[in-house]
Amino acid sequence: MKPNPANERVKHRYFHWLRNAGQMSEKAIDQVAMALDRFEEHTGRRDFRQLRVEQADAFKKHLASLDGKRSGTRLSKATVTSTLYALRDFVRWLADQKGFRARLVRTDADYFNPSRRDEAIARASRPMKVPTLEQVEAMVAAMPTDTTVDRRGRAIVALIILTGARDDAVASLQLQDLDLDDRQLFQDSRHVRTKFRKAFPTWFFPVGEGFVEIVAAWKAELETVHGFGPKDPLFPKTDISFGPNGAVLPARLGKEGWANADPIRKLFREACQAADLPDFRPHSCRHTLARLGQQRCRTPEEMKAWSQNLGHEKMLTTLTSYGQVPDYRQRELIAGIGNGR
């Protein structure tokens, strides 16, 4: 269907509001745009001025019958719920806009709320594959070291388990952010893509000197062999070049960082396959560190410091969102309590 020009103008204003007043990221705005597009497809691109609450129930039934474009199966409850919430928030905003105030009231948006059952299913936590420290060591040991690109990959995994830094933050780090003398990584939000653009220092977690040596060797290689300076990327992207006859030349490092974390996620998948391990995500290393903190910290002060090192303002975040006890360990602990150990 052809876009509705009037709707496009309204959406342009809404996205501008989300970006500036709502402080929403471009990725999140893209998801909102997708939700609005699904609604417009369902209504035949009908003008938003003709929006009525009766359309909400019909749209819910429509979503329940849709198949995902990639999976080919019914949309998940999480996708349905997030789509409905995006529509609800849009209608709330729309009700305050000139030209819509006489047609809509803010409470009309509540008709787009998902059912409590669907919301509960969407919010239910799923078990995450979390590597042990030994599995991370096996992953790094299985990674090749022949080329510069290979050594960059090992350094990325080593730094993530040393600091718990998120993959998108790692993709945007500069050399100046890494202080090996103080064993610290400073996530400077002026150029590092941290969550909520928060700046904070992280000192290396006590997970093994082998990881420290890998990171130190990588930084030294960048500075001495490739001539990188403090403001150059710590993990530069790969430059692809071609010879006179069109043949692809050996990969070499550029002077720019990655635009997103996709290459790091791909790197983890390949490293796990090489080590014959489950498909661990970069973010799972944060869970590894949270569980390690529960085992090693002996005082509330130590646990608080461990939590802050992960970038959490509240220790409860570390304990509840990241510190879930795995099933096998839960069994061991319960059995030990029953035996008086």
The 8 nearest C-alpha neighbors of each residue, nearest first, counted from 0:
[[1, 2, 44, 43, 40, 3, 39, 41],
 [0, 2, 3, 44, 4, 43, 40, 39],
 [3, 1, 4, 0, 44, 7, 6, 5],
 [2, 4, 6, 5, 44, 7, 1, 46],
 [5, 3, 7, 6, 2, 8, 9, 1],
 [6, 4, 8, 7, 3, 9, 46, 47],
 [7, 5, 9, 3, 8, 4, 10, 46],
 [6, 8, 4, 10, 9, 5, 11, 3],
 [7, 9, 11, 5, 6, 10, 4, 12],
 [10, 8, 6, 12, 11, 7, 13, 5],
 [11, 9, 13, 7, 12, 8, 14, 6],
 [10, 12, 8, 14, 9, 13, 7, 15],
 [13, 11, 15, 9, 10, 14, 16, 8],
 [14, 12, 10, 16, 15, 11, 17, 9],
 [13, 15, 17, 11, 16, 12, 10, 18],
 [14, 16, 12, 18, 13, 17, 19, 11],
 [15, 17, 13, 20, 14, 19, 18, 12],
 [18, 16, 21, 14, 15, 23, 19, 20],
 [17, 19, 23, 22, 15, 16, 21, 14],
 [18, 20, 22, 16, 21, 17, 15, 23],
 [21, 19, 16, 22, 17, 18, 15, 23],
 [20, 22, 17, 23, 19, 18, 16, 15],
 [23, 21, 18, 19, 20, 17, 24, 16],
 [24, 22, 18, 21, 17, 27, 28, 25],
 [23, 25, 27, 26, 28, 22, 18, 17],
 [26, 24, 28, 27, 29, 23, 18, 30],
 [25, 27, 29, 24, 28, 30, 23, 31],
 [26, 28, 30, 24, 29, 25, 23, 31],
 [29, 27, 25, 31, 30, 26, 32, 24],
 [30, 28, 32, 26, 27, 31, 25, 33],
 [29, 31, 33, 27, 28, 32, 34, 26],
 [32, 30, 28, 34, 33, 29, 85, 35],
 [33, 31, 29, 35, 30, 34, 36, 28],
 [32, 34, 36, 30, 31, 35, 29, 37],
 [33, 35, 82, 31, 37, 36, 32, 30],
 [36, 34, 38, 32, 37, 33, 39, 31],
 [35, 37, 33, 39, 38, 34, 32, 40],
 [38, 36, 40, 34, 35, 39, 33, 41],
 [37, 39, 35, 41, 36, 40, 42, 34],
 [40, 38, 44, 36, 42, 41, 37, 43],
 [41, 39, 43, 37, 38, 42, 44, 36],
 [40, 42, 38, 39, 43, 37, 58, 61],
 [43, 41, 39, 44, 40, 45, 38, 54],
 [42, 44, 40, 45, 41, 39, 0, 38],
 [45, 43, 39, 42, 40, 3, 46, 2],
 [44, 46, 43, 42, 47, 39, 49, 3],
 [47, 45, 48, 49, 6, 44, 5, 3],
 [46, 48, 50, 49, 6, 45, 5, 9],
 [49, 47, 46, 50, 99, 102, 98, 45],
 [50, 48, 47, 46, 51, 45, 102, 99],
 [49, 51, 47, 48, 52, 54, 46, 45],
 [52, 50, 53, 54, 49, 55, 103, 107],
 [51, 53, 54, 55, 107, 110, 50, 56],
 [54, 52, 51, 55, 56, 57, 110, 50],
 [53, 55, 57, 52, 56, 51, 58, 50],
 [56, 54, 58, 53, 57, 111, 52, 110],
 [57, 55, 59, 58, 54, 53, 60, 110],
 [58, 56, 54, 60, 59, 55, 61, 53],
 [57, 59, 61, 55, 60, 56, 54, 62],
 [60, 58, 56, 62, 61, 57, 55, 63],
 [61, 59, 63, 57, 58, 62, 56, 64],
 [60, 62, 58, 64, 59, 63, 57, 65],
 [63, 61, 65, 59, 64, 60, 58, 79],
 [62, 64, 60, 61, 65, 59, 74, 73],
 [65, 63, 61, 62, 60, 73, 66, 74],
 [66, 64, 62, 73, 63, 74, 61, 67],
 [67, 65, 73, 72, 71, 74, 68, 64],
 [66, 68, 71, 70, 74, 69, 72, 73],
 [69, 67, 71, 70, 66, 72, 74, 65],
 [70, 68, 67, 71, 72, 66, 74, 73],
 [69, 71, 67, 72, 68, 66, 73, 74],
 [70, 72, 67, 66, 68, 69, 73, 74],
 [73, 71, 66, 70, 67, 74, 65, 68],
 [74, 72, 66, 65, 67, 75, 64, 71],
 [73, 75, 67, 66, 65, 78, 72, 79],
 [76, 74, 78, 77, 73, 79, 121, 67],
 [75, 77, 79, 121, 78, 80, 117, 120],
 [76, 78, 121, 80, 75, 79, 81, 122],
 [79, 77, 75, 81, 76, 80, 82, 74],
 [78, 80, 76, 82, 77, 81, 83, 75],
 [79, 81, 77, 83, 82, 78, 113, 76],
 [80, 82, 84, 78, 83, 79, 77, 85],
 [83, 81, 34, 85, 79, 80, 84, 78],
 [82, 84, 86, 80, 85, 81, 111, 87],
 [83, 85, 87, 81, 86, 82, 88, 80],
 [84, 86, 82, 88, 83, 87, 31, 81],
 [87, 85, 89, 83, 84, 88, 90, 82],
 [86, 88, 108, 84, 111, 90, 89, 85],
 [87, 89, 91, 85, 90, 86, 84, 92],
 [88, 90, 86, 92, 91, 87, 93, 85],
 [91, 89, 93, 108, 87, 92, 88, 94],
 [92, 90, 105, 88, 94, 89, 93, 108],
 [91, 93, 89, 90, 94, 95, 88, 96],
 [92, 94, 90, 96, 95, 91, 89, 99],
 [93, 95, 103, 100, 104, 91, 92, 105],
 [96, 94, 93, 92, 100, 97, 99, 91],
 [97, 95, 93, 94, 99, 100, 98, 92],
 [98, 96, 99, 100, 95, 94, 93, 101],
 [97, 99, 100, 96, 101, 102, 48, 94],
 [100, 98, 102, 101, 97, 94, 96, 103],
 [99, 101, 94, 102, 103, 95, 98, 97],
 [100, 102, 99, 103, 98, 104, 94, 97],
 [103, 101, 99, 100, 104, 48, 94, 98],
 [104, 102, 94, 100, 99, 101, 107, 105],
 [103, 105, 94, 106, 107, 100, 102, 91],
 [104, 106, 91, 107, 94, 108, 103, 90],
 [105, 107, 108, 104, 109, 91, 110, 103],
 [108, 106, 105, 109, 104, 110, 52, 103],
 [107, 109, 87, 90, 106, 110, 91, 111],
 [110, 108, 111, 112, 107, 106, 87, 105],
 [111, 109, 108, 112, 107, 55, 52, 56],
 [110, 112, 109, 87, 55, 83, 108, 113],
 [111, 113, 109, 110, 83, 84, 114, 87],
 [114, 112, 80, 118, 111, 117, 83, 115],
 [113, 115, 117, 116, 118, 112, 119, 80],
 [114, 116, 118, 117, 119, 113, 120, 112],
 [115, 117, 119, 114, 118, 120, 113, 121],
 [118, 116, 120, 114, 119, 115, 76, 121],
 [117, 119, 115, 121, 116, 120, 122, 114],
 [120, 118, 116, 122, 117, 121, 115, 123],
 [119, 121, 117, 123, 118, 122, 116, 76],
 [122, 120, 77, 118, 76, 119, 123, 117],
 [121, 123, 119, 120, 118, 124, 77, 117],
 [124, 122, 120, 121, 119, 125, 118, 77],
 [123, 125, 122, 126, 121, 120, 127, 119],
 [124, 126, 127, 123, 122, 128, 121, 120],
 [127, 125, 128, 124, 325, 129, 323, 326],
 [128, 126, 129, 125, 283, 279, 124, 286],
 [127, 129, 279, 130, 126, 283, 277, 278],
 [128, 130, 283, 127, 287, 286, 131, 279],
 [131, 129, 134, 287, 135, 132, 128, 279],
 [130, 132, 134, 133, 287, 135, 129, 284],
 [131, 133, 135, 134, 136, 130, 287, 206],
 [132, 134, 136, 131, 135, 137, 130, 138],
 [133, 135, 137, 131, 136, 132, 130, 138],
 [136, 134, 138, 132, 137, 133, 139, 130],
 [135, 137, 133, 139, 134, 138, 140, 132],
 [138, 136, 134, 140, 135, 139, 141, 133],
 [137, 139, 135, 141, 274, 136, 140, 270],
 [140, 138, 136, 142, 141, 137, 153, 135],
 [139, 141, 137, 138, 142, 136, 143, 274],
 [142, 140, 138, 139, 274, 137, 273, 143],
 [141, 143, 139, 140, 270, 153, 138, 144],
 [144, 142, 149, 145, 141, 150, 146, 153],
 [145, 143, 149, 150, 146, 142, 147, 153],
 [144, 146, 143, 149, 147, 150, 148, 142],
 [147, 145, 149, 148, 144, 150, 143, 151],
 [146, 148, 150, 149, 151, 145, 251, 144],
 [147, 149, 151, 146, 150, 152, 251, 237],
 [150, 148, 144, 146, 152, 147, 151, 143],
 [149, 151, 144, 147, 153, 152, 148, 154],
 [150, 152, 148, 154, 149, 153, 147, 155],
 [151, 153, 155, 149, 150, 154, 148, 156],
 [154, 152, 150, 156, 155, 151, 139, 157],
 [153, 155, 157, 214, 151, 152, 156, 213],
 [156, 154, 152, 158, 153, 157, 159, 151],
 [155, 157, 159, 153, 158, 154, 160, 152],
 [158, 156, 210, 154, 155, 160, 159, 161],
 [157, 159, 161, 155, 156, 160, 154, 162],
 [158, 160, 163, 156, 162, 161, 164, 157],
 [159, 161, 163, 157, 158, 162, 284, 156],
 [162, 160, 158, 203, 204, 159, 157, 163],
 [163, 161, 164, 159, 203, 160, 158, 204],
 [162, 164, 285, 159, 160, 309, 161, 284],
 [165, 163, 162, 159, 169, 166, 168, 309],
 [166, 164, 168, 167, 282, 169, 163, 281],
 [165, 167, 169, 168, 260, 281, 170, 164],
 [168, 166, 260, 170, 169, 165, 259, 192],
 [167, 169, 192, 193, 165, 171, 166, 170],
 [170, 168, 166, 172, 171, 167, 165, 164],
 [169, 171, 167, 168, 257, 260, 172, 166],
 [170, 172, 191, 168, 169, 256, 192, 257],
 [173, 171, 169, 233, 191, 232, 170, 168],
 [174, 172, 232, 233, 175, 231, 230, 176],
 [175, 173, 233, 229, 176, 177, 232, 231],
 [174, 176, 229, 173, 177, 230, 178, 228],
 [175, 177, 185, 174, 173, 184, 178, 172],
 [176, 178, 184, 175, 174, 179, 183, 185],
 [179, 177, 183, 180, 181, 182, 184, 176],
 [178, 180, 182, 181, 177, 183, 215, 184],
 [181, 179, 182, 178, 183, 177, 215, 184],
 [180, 182, 183, 179, 178, 202, 184, 177],
 [183, 181, 179, 180, 203, 202, 178, 184],
 [182, 184, 202, 178, 181, 201, 203, 177],
 [185, 183, 177, 201, 176, 200, 178, 202],
 [186, 184, 200, 176, 187, 199, 201, 183],
 [185, 187, 198, 199, 200, 191, 188, 184],
 [186, 188, 198, 191, 189, 185, 190, 199],
 [187, 189, 191, 198, 196, 190, 197, 193],
 [190, 188, 187, 191, 196, 198, 192, 186],
 [189, 191, 188, 187, 192, 171, 172, 173],
 [192, 190, 188, 171, 168, 187, 172, 193],
 [193, 191, 168, 167, 171, 188, 196, 190],
 [194, 192, 196, 168, 191, 197, 188, 195],
 [193, 195, 196, 197, 192, 168, 165, 167],
 [194, 196, 197, 193, 192, 188, 198, 24],
 [197, 195, 193, 188, 194, 192, 198, 191],
 [196, 198, 195, 188, 193, 194, 199, 187],
 [199, 197, 188, 187, 186, 196, 200, 193],
 [198, 200, 186, 185, 197, 310, 201, 187],
 [201, 199, 185, 184, 186, 202, 183, 308],
 [200, 202, 308, 184, 183, 185, 162, 203],
 [203, 201, 183, 182, 184, 204, 200, 308],
 [202, 204, 161, 162, 182, 183, 205, 201],
 [203, 205, 161, 206, 162, 202, 160, 288],
 [206, 204, 207, 203, 161, 208, 202, 162],
 [207, 205, 204, 161, 208, 132, 160, 210],
 [208, 206, 209, 205, 210, 211, 161, 204],
 [207, 209, 211, 210, 212, 206, 205, 213],
 [208, 210, 212, 207, 211, 213, 157, 206],
 [209, 211, 157, 213, 208, 212, 207, 214],
 [212, 210, 208, 214, 209, 213, 215, 207],
 [211, 213, 215, 209, 210, 214, 216, 208],
 [214, 212, 210, 216, 211, 215, 154, 217],
 [213, 215, 154, 217, 211, 216, 212, 218],
 [216, 214, 212, 218, 217, 213, 211, 219],
 [217, 215, 219, 213, 214, 218, 212, 220],
 [216, 218, 220, 214, 215, 219, 213, 221],
 [219, 217, 221, 215, 220, 216, 214, 222],
 [218, 220, 216, 222, 217, 221, 223, 215],
 [221, 219, 217, 224, 223, 218, 222, 216],
 [220, 222, 225, 218, 227, 219, 224, 223],
 [223, 221, 227, 226, 219, 220, 225, 224],
 [222, 224, 220, 226, 221, 219, 225, 227],
 [225, 223, 220, 226, 221, 222, 219, 227],
 [224, 226, 221, 227, 222, 223, 220, 252],
 [227, 225, 222, 223, 224, 221, 228, 220],
 [226, 228, 222, 221, 225, 231, 229, 223],
 [227, 229, 231, 230, 222, 226, 174, 175],
 [230, 228, 175, 174, 231, 173, 227, 176],
 [231, 229, 173, 228, 174, 175, 232, 227],
 [230, 232, 228, 173, 229, 227, 174, 233],
 [233, 231, 173, 235, 234, 256, 172, 174],
 [232, 234, 173, 174, 172, 235, 231, 218],
 [233, 235, 232, 256, 170, 236, 151, 172],
 [236, 234, 256, 232, 255, 253, 254, 252],
 [235, 237, 256, 257, 253, 252, 255, 238],
 [236, 238, 252, 253, 251, 250, 239, 235],
 [239, 237, 253, 251, 252, 250, 240, 236],
 [238, 240, 250, 237, 241, 251, 248, 247],
 [241, 239, 248, 247, 238, 242, 250, 249],
 [242, 240, 247, 248, 245, 246, 243, 239],
 [241, 243, 245, 246, 244, 248, 247, 240],
 [244, 242, 245, 241, 246, 247, 248, 240],
 [245, 243, 242, 246, 241, 247, 248, 240],
 [246, 244, 242, 241, 243, 247, 248, 240],
 [247, 245, 242, 241, 244, 248, 243, 240],
 [246, 248, 241, 240, 242, 245, 249, 239],
 [247, 249, 241, 240, 242, 246, 250, 239],
 [250, 248, 251, 247, 239, 240, 241, 238],
 [251, 249, 239, 238, 248, 237, 252, 240],
 [252, 250, 238, 237, 249, 253, 239, 147],
 [253, 251, 237, 238, 235, 236, 254, 250],
 [252, 254, 238, 255, 237, 236, 235, 251],
 [253, 255, 235, 231, 252, 232, 256, 236],
 [256, 254, 235, 253, 236, 232, 257, 231],
 [255, 257, 235, 236, 232, 171, 234, 170],
 [256, 258, 259, 236, 170, 171, 235, 255],
 [257, 259, 256, 260, 170, 171, 167, 261],
 [260, 258, 257, 261, 167, 170, 262, 171],
 [259, 261, 167, 263, 166, 262, 170, 264],
 [260, 262, 264, 263, 259, 265, 167, 266],
 [263, 261, 265, 264, 260, 266, 259, 257],
 [264, 262, 266, 260, 265, 261, 267, 166],
 [265, 263, 261, 267, 266, 262, 281, 268],
 [264, 266, 262, 268, 263, 267, 261, 269],
 [265, 267, 263, 269, 264, 268, 262, 270],
 [268, 266, 270, 264, 265, 269, 271, 263],
 [269, 267, 265, 271, 266, 270, 278, 272],
 [268, 270, 272, 266, 267, 271, 273, 265],
 [271, 269, 267, 273, 272, 268, 138, 266],
 [272, 270, 276, 274, 268, 273, 269, 278],
 [273, 271, 275, 269, 274, 270, 276, 268],
 [272, 274, 270, 271, 275, 269, 141, 142],
 [273, 275, 271, 138, 272, 276, 141, 270],
 [276, 274, 272, 273, 271, 277, 138, 270],
 [275, 277, 271, 274, 272, 278, 134, 273],
 [278, 276, 279, 271, 275, 272, 128, 130],
 [279, 277, 268, 271, 276, 280, 272, 128],
 [278, 280, 277, 128, 283, 129, 281, 130],
 [279, 281, 283, 282, 267, 278, 264, 268],
 [282, 280, 283, 284, 166, 264, 267, 279],
 [283, 281, 284, 280, 285, 165, 166, 286],
 [284, 282, 286, 129, 285, 280, 281, 287],
 [283, 285, 287, 286, 282, 160, 281, 288],
 [286, 284, 163, 288, 283, 287, 282, 289],
 [285, 287, 289, 321, 283, 284, 288, 290],
 [288, 286, 284, 285, 290, 289, 129, 291],
 [287, 289, 291, 285, 286, 290, 292, 284],
 [290, 288, 286, 292, 322, 291, 287, 321],
 [291, 289, 293, 322, 292, 287, 288, 286],
 [290, 292, 288, 294, 289, 293, 287, 295],
 [293, 291, 289, 295, 294, 290, 296, 288],
 [294, 292, 290, 291, 295, 296, 289, 322],
 [293, 295, 291, 292, 296, 290, 297, 289],
 [294, 296, 292, 293, 291, 297, 302, 290],
 [297, 295, 301, 302, 292, 293, 298, 294],
 [296, 298, 295, 301, 299, 302, 294, 293],
 [297, 299, 301, 300, 296, 302, 303, 295],
 [300, 298, 302, 301, 303, 297, 296, 304],
 [299, 301, 303, 298, 302, 304, 297, 296],
 [302, 300, 304, 298, 303, 296, 299, 305],
 [301, 303, 305, 299, 304, 300, 296, 306],
 [302, 304, 306, 300, 305, 301, 314, 299],
 [303, 305, 307, 301, 306, 302, 308, 300],
 [306, 304, 302, 308, 303, 307, 301, 292],
 [305, 307, 303, 309, 308, 304, 314, 311],
 [308, 306, 310, 311, 304, 309, 305, 312],
 [307, 309, 201, 305, 306, 310, 304, 202],
 [310, 308, 307, 306, 311, 163, 305, 201],
 [309, 311, 307, 308, 312, 199, 306, 201],
 [312, 310, 307, 313, 306, 309, 316, 314],
 [311, 313, 307, 310, 314, 306, 316, 315],
 [314, 312, 315, 311, 316, 317, 306, 307],
 [313, 315, 316, 317, 306, 303, 318, 311],
 [316, 314, 318, 313, 317, 319, 320, 306],
 [317, 315, 314, 319, 320, 318, 313, 311],
 [318, 316, 321, 314, 315, 319, 320, 322],
 [317, 319, 322, 315, 316, 321, 320, 314],
 [318, 320, 316, 322, 321, 317, 315, 323],
 [321, 319, 316, 317, 318, 322, 323, 315],
 [322, 320, 286, 317, 319, 318, 289, 323],
 [321, 323, 318, 289, 290, 319, 317, 320],
 [324, 322, 321, 325, 319, 318, 320, 290],
 [323, 325, 329, 322, 328, 326, 290, 327],
 [326, 324, 328, 327, 329, 323, 330, 126],
 [327, 325, 329, 328, 330, 324, 331, 323],
 [326, 328, 330, 329, 325, 331, 324, 332],
 [329, 327, 331, 330, 325, 326, 332, 324],
 [328, 330, 326, 332, 331, 327, 324, 325],
 [331, 329, 327, 333, 328, 332, 334, 326],
 [332, 330, 328, 334, 329, 333, 335, 327],
 [331, 333, 335, 329, 334, 330, 328, 336],
 [332, 334, 336, 330, 335, 331, 329, 337],
 [335, 333, 337, 331, 332, 336, 330, 338],
 [336, 334, 340, 332, 338, 333, 337, 331],
 [335, 337, 339, 333, 338, 334, 340, 332],
 [338, 336, 334, 335, 339, 333, 340, 332],
 [339, 337, 335, 336, 340, 334, 333, 332],
 [338, 340, 336, 337, 335, 334, 333, 332],
 [339, 335, 338, 336, 337, 334, 332, 333]]
